[in-house]
Amino acid sequence: MRRAIFPGTFDPFTIGHSSVVTRALTFMDEVIIGIGINENKNTYFPIEKRVENNTEILPERATNQGLLL
């Protein structure tokens, strides 16, 4: 199984981030999105909201195409 890890703060998760995930899933079996905390960066959304937003944006990929949040 080929896995990719895509780390970032994703504040917010953008069309560009979605594009990276979509392209990665064409040659990877699974993409793991790691939503991190950078204490040196001022974020707009708390970590819980960022996880929730990503889950809402990518639900069909999360269940059908090997995407893990």
N, C-alpha and C positions, 0 to 999 in steps of 0.2 A: 504494500500500500504506500502510495506517495503522498506525503503530507507537507503542507506549507503552513508556516506561522506568520501572521500578519499583525505585528504589534503596533500600538499607537495610542494616543489619547482620544482620538476620534471625537473632537469637540468642536463642531458636530461631525457626524459621519456624512461625507459629501458624495456627490456624483462621482468624483474622481476615485474615492475609496471604493465605491461600488464597482466601478469599472475595473479596478485592480483585482477585486475578488472574482468578478465574472470571467476575466481573462485567465486568472490562475486556475479556475475550475475546469478550463478546457484541457489542461495537461496535468492537473493534480487530482488525486482522489478525494482529498479532504483539505479544507482551509480552516485553520484555527485562528480566530480573531481574538487577540489579547488586548483588552482595554486596560490601559495602565494609568497610573497617577504620576504626574511629574510635579513635584513640589515647587520647582522653579518656574512653572507656567501657570498663569491665571486662566482658569477655565470658566466657561459660561455655564456649564451644567455640572451637577454633582455626578459622581460615578454611577449611582443607581439609575439616574435618568439617561446617561449615555448607554448603559446596557439595555435599558428598556427601548430606547430609540432604535438601536441596531437590531433588536429582536423584531420590532415592528416593520422595519425597512426590508429585512431579508428573511421573512418567515418561510416562503416557499423554497428558498435555497437551503435553509437550515434543515428542512426535513427531507428534501429530495436529492440534494447534490453534495452532501458531505460537508456542510458548513457548521462549524461549532463556535459558539460564543462563550 
